[in-house]
Amino acid sequence: MAGGLPSRGPLVGTPDREARVGLYTVTLGDNGTLLDLWDGNCDGLVVAAFGVGHVPERLVEGLTKLAPRVPVVLASRIGNGPVLSDTYGFPGSEKDLLGRGLTGAGDLGPYQARLLLHALLAQGADGATVRKTFTTASAR
């Protein structure tokens, strides 16, 4: 009962444009076909990955192709822990995906990450601003 107050997220302003932000939940047996449908149909994407930010290796190519075009945020779908950044290095691991241009959501769950990404893109934020905001939000 002596815990501190939860940290506040970054402040975001009023939206000045529409933003289409998708949420892609990785599942067992996922072959990436549905991931390909997001290309050209969203302004940003949040990937709800396994564990601490892992996806099956067969999704890596699609995410690598999408990340330079729109901000892709990597969140953990488990709801009780952060996306790690430098623990595992296999193809599809959090370290591999972050190295390919995805942005880690830190402690934010996929729904929280989607709301933040949507707010940022609706204000016209570029990829560098998105990355900086998520990095700052994760460090709190």
Buried (B, 14 or more C-beta within 10 A) or exposed (E): EEEEEEEEBEEBEEBEEEBBBBBBEBEEEBEBEEBEEBEEEBBBBBBBBBBBBBBBEBBBBBBBEBBEBBBBBBBBBEEEEBBBBEEBEEBBBBBBBBEBBBBBBBBBBBBBBBBBBBBBBBBEBEBEBBBBBBEEBBEE
